[in-house]
Amino acid sequence: MLRTSAGLKAGEDVLIIADPERLPVGRAFFYAAAAAGCDPVFALIGTRDGPAGEAPELLAAAMLEADVLLLATTHSMTHTHARRAANRAGARVVSMPAVTEAMLEGGGALTADHTEIQQKMRRLQRQLRGTTAVHVATPAGTDATFMTRGRDWNFKDTGVAVRKGEVTTLPAGEIFVAPVEGTAEGRLAPDMYFHEPLHEPASVLLKEGYATRVTGAESAILEMNRGGREGRNVAKLGIGLNPRAKTTSSLPEAEKSLGAVHIVFGDSIPFGGRISCGVRVDAILADATVEVDGKPLIERGKLAT
């Protein structure tokens, strides 16, 4: 990961930040950076209250001096002022919210060749340029269509930050698009995750871009309803490309798993859409078959091209 994602070179200044829950992970990166010929610094901070919790001021100042910054924390520090300032100062940042030891071991999600994932994305970027419609089907019963005319796919989740001032998040490996509002139609059968891990598939009927009927996922329903009608808007369609990620793992890993489809309901502005409602509800579908403008992209969880 240090070699392919961060492009680490001997002698560079490396700063690793972890909280008590991620202490073993931070320690593993400390020893790996030392073995790569660096003299790393490992900073242990208190667990932040939630995503975007800022680093202590003393540490934020140190972040400005790093060549490579590794954030192995429970909650994401990707969207903090301190991270953005470090990037502006030239640091290469790898953010790993909720990373676990399992992701580093035995072919876990972080052991994927992120350079290879980046190359796959470049090929797909050419293939998906200017596409208009996506059809998704799964063995659990999904059969749904999403219109994407005029919407740009996002290919930035490569897991690679080898140039000065770049940032990436791990696990990596998802491409996504915000479907055109009012166009999603059909049925979804989330079978891995729907606002929480699922023990059996749920069912979502889609009509004119909204989830009109949801069964088998009470917590998802309650969260959607917090946003009113817009809380049921189909906000994002993502496709996982990481062959080492597992759909049975936590959401940050499951959404990157090869062949997984990631649907988000609610706020679509972060993904290139137009809806803002303060609600985000995630769903993961496994072993998907995905066709784009009638051409196969994913077939039963495997790349068709």
Phi, psi and omega in degrees: 000316179298325183284311186272326183274316184261349181060036186296137178238149179305138176090354180284156178276115184244129175241124180248128180242129177219163172249173186304325181291337183246020182304312180299325179292313178300320179296321179298318179291327177300311182290326179293319179293323178295319180293337179275004176096017178253167175244076191287160173243133181246119180250124177257122181240162175293148179298128180291160182289337181181185179303145178072013174295126187287153174286155173304150185302320180300318181286323179302324178293320179294326180300332181290342184262356186278145167279319179231131182238121180248122183249096181253079187235161180296311178257147184296134172254011183301322188259024178274157175296323182297320178295314181298320179295321179296319177297317179298330179280355175109358181292146168266123189245130172242113181259131184229067181295135177063021179296144180238162176299326181300329179291341181263349189247153167050045180077028179292175189301327182280351179272001178296153176279099186289337174295321178294319177300317179300319179294321176300318181296322179297320177295316181291329179301319177292321183290326187264358180296125176076016180286161187238335186212141178235131176246133181236133175223148177221158177300335181284349176123006177291137174205092188217152181235141181228132179268137185231011182305128178083357180257138180271132172287148178257126182239026186274347184276062186272337186080012183240127175221076186255355178255152181305129177084004180274157177223143174216162178242139176240149355299152182240171174121040177232134168255150182205165179212152173266109179302151178299133182303139176081010187247341184292132182220147174121209183229135172251146175230076177302130183235354179249318188205138173207085187070345175198162179302141182254144175261342174208156185300144171263179180222134179227121174268129181252133177214125179051041172088003183233153171281106185268336179212125181234132177227148175084014181207075186298318182295325177294319179299313181299319181291317177303317184295339177296334181263009183066209181299322182292339177294346179256007178293138174282107191262330187208143170235114181244152179230125181278145182230004184272112184289347180262346180284152184242134178290342181275358181272191179291164185306314182301334176268317185301322183291343180264354186295137181303124178088354176280143174250132184246114178251133176243137175251146176111236187290120182253353183302319180298343184252001179107011178263199187236359186264132175232116182219001178074014181233140174221122178235120185261143175225140179240130178242131185261159173054044186282153166247124185236126174245137178241118185051041176082357181254136183292133176249313176233135178235110181047049174085004180236146179297133180276343182235000000 
